[in-house]
Amino acid sequence: MLNADPLLKRPKLTSAALLARALDGLRPDVRSQSEIWQKLTDRYVVDLDAVAALLPASEPDTHWLPARD
């Protein structure tokens, strides 16, 4: 992710309700969770912990060990 331009004014999302509304607005335009992070941090100043709390965690695929005979 590129560093944000500090001279560019971006709206601050300070409450969970505003953050959830912004996430709902971005979801139709993106294909992956990483794109959501990118677009959200490019357009707004956000608390990354609050974003992480609202976005579902991506769980790794289960890796099954071979059965013993």
C-alpha atoms as a printed R data frame, in Angstrom:
   type eleno elety resid chain resno       x       y      z
1  ATOM     1    CA   MET     A     1   0.000   0.000  0.000
2  ATOM     2    CA   LEU     A     2   1.368   3.392 -0.906
3  ATOM     3    CA   ASN     A     3   1.762   6.070  1.720
4  ATOM     4    CA   ALA     A     4  -1.164   8.453  1.822
5  ATOM     5    CA   ASP     A     5  -0.560  12.031  0.754
6  ATOM     6    CA   PRO     A     6  -0.576  14.062  3.999
7  ATOM     7    CA   LEU     A     7  -1.608  17.228  2.147
8  ATOM     8    CA   LEU     A     8  -4.754  15.651  0.689
9  ATOM     9    CA   LYS     A     9  -7.821  16.268  2.840
10 ATOM    10    CA   ARG     A    10  -9.790  13.079  3.429
11 ATOM    11    CA   PRO     A    11 -12.920  12.635  5.543
12 ATOM    12    CA   LYS     A    12 -12.425  10.995  8.946
13 ATOM    13    CA   LEU     A    13 -14.631   8.064  9.837
14 ATOM    14    CA   THR     A    14 -14.789   8.323 13.608
15 ATOM    15    CA   SER     A    15 -17.722   6.084 14.477
16 ATOM    16    CA   ALA     A    16 -18.504   2.474 13.735
17 ATOM    17    CA   ALA     A    17 -21.777   3.482 12.056
18 ATOM    18    CA   LEU     A    18 -20.023   5.790  9.575
19 ATOM    19    CA   LEU     A    19 -17.368   3.184  8.925
20 ATOM    20    CA   ALA     A    20 -19.986   0.473  8.308
21 ATOM    21    CA   ARG     A    21 -21.833   2.757  5.892
22 ATOM    22    CA   ALA     A    22 -18.616   3.434  3.960
23 ATOM    23    CA   LEU     A    23 -17.840  -0.288  3.810
24 ATOM    24    CA   ASP     A    24 -21.320  -1.038  2.465
25 ATOM    25    CA   GLY     A    25 -20.817   1.609 -0.210
26 ATOM    26    CA   LEU     A    26 -17.468   0.161 -1.290
27 ATOM    27    CA   ARG     A    27 -18.463  -3.522 -1.415
28 ATOM    28    CA   PRO     A    28 -20.204  -3.483 -4.850
29 ATOM    29    CA   ASP     A    29 -17.089  -1.984 -6.502
30 ATOM    30    CA   VAL     A    30 -14.446  -4.378 -5.157
31 ATOM    31    CA   ARG     A    31 -13.603  -8.025 -5.715
32 ATOM    32    CA   SER     A    32 -11.482  -8.863 -2.681
33 ATOM    33    CA   GLN     A    33 -10.988  -7.905  0.937
34 ATOM    34    CA   SER     A    34  -7.585  -6.410  0.153
35 ATOM    35    CA   GLU     A    35  -9.238  -4.054 -2.352
36 ATOM    36    CA   ILE     A    36 -11.662  -2.957  0.361
37 ATOM    37    CA   TRP     A    37  -8.723  -2.075  2.618
38 ATOM    38    CA   GLN     A    38  -6.988  -0.225 -0.224
39 ATOM    39    CA   LYS     A    39  -9.993   1.839 -1.296
40 ATOM    40    CA   LEU     A    40 -11.008   2.593  2.276
41 ATOM    41    CA   THR     A    41  -7.579   3.856  3.301
42 ATOM    42    CA   ASP     A    42  -7.161   5.799  0.040
43 ATOM    43    CA   ARG     A    43 -10.448   7.657  0.472
44 ATOM    44    CA   TYR     A    44 -10.788   8.074  4.251
45 ATOM    45    CA   VAL     A    45  -8.835   8.464  7.462
46 ATOM    46    CA   VAL     A    46  -9.863   5.444  9.528
47 ATOM    47    CA   ASP     A    47  -8.955   3.547 12.657
48 ATOM    48    CA   LEU     A    48  -7.532   0.316 11.246
49 ATOM    49    CA   ASP     A    49  -8.505  -1.653 14.356
50 ATOM    50    CA   ALA     A    50 -12.125  -0.557 13.896
51 ATOM    51    CA   VAL     A    51 -12.030  -1.662 10.255
52 ATOM    52    CA   ALA     A    52 -10.585  -5.031 11.251
53 ATOM    53    CA   ALA     A    53 -13.372  -5.470 13.792
54 ATOM    54    CA   LEU     A    54 -16.034  -4.910 11.108
55 ATOM    55    CA   LEU     A    55 -14.497  -6.989  8.329
56 ATOM    56    CA   PRO     A    56 -14.713 -10.744  8.673
57 ATOM    57    CA   ALA     A    57 -11.389 -12.462  9.254
58 ATOM    58    CA   SER     A    58 -10.172 -14.605  6.402
59 ATOM    59    CA   GLU     A    59  -9.618 -18.087  7.747
60 ATOM    60    CA   PRO     A    60  -6.984 -20.331  6.202
61 ATOM    61    CA   ASP     A    61  -8.123 -23.525  4.502
62 ATOM    62    CA   THR     A    62  -8.071 -26.601  6.674
63 ATOM    63    CA   HIS     A    63  -5.136 -28.871  5.982
64 ATOM    64    CA   TRP     A    64  -5.964 -32.454  6.876
65 ATOM    65    CA   LEU     A    65  -3.211 -34.859  7.789
66 ATOM    66    CA   PRO     A    66  -3.224 -38.270  6.090
67 ATOM    67    CA   ALA     A    67  -5.030 -41.004  7.985
68 ATOM    68    CA   ARG     A    68  -2.978 -43.683  9.711
69 ATOM    69    CA   ASP     A    69  -3.546 -47.309  8.750
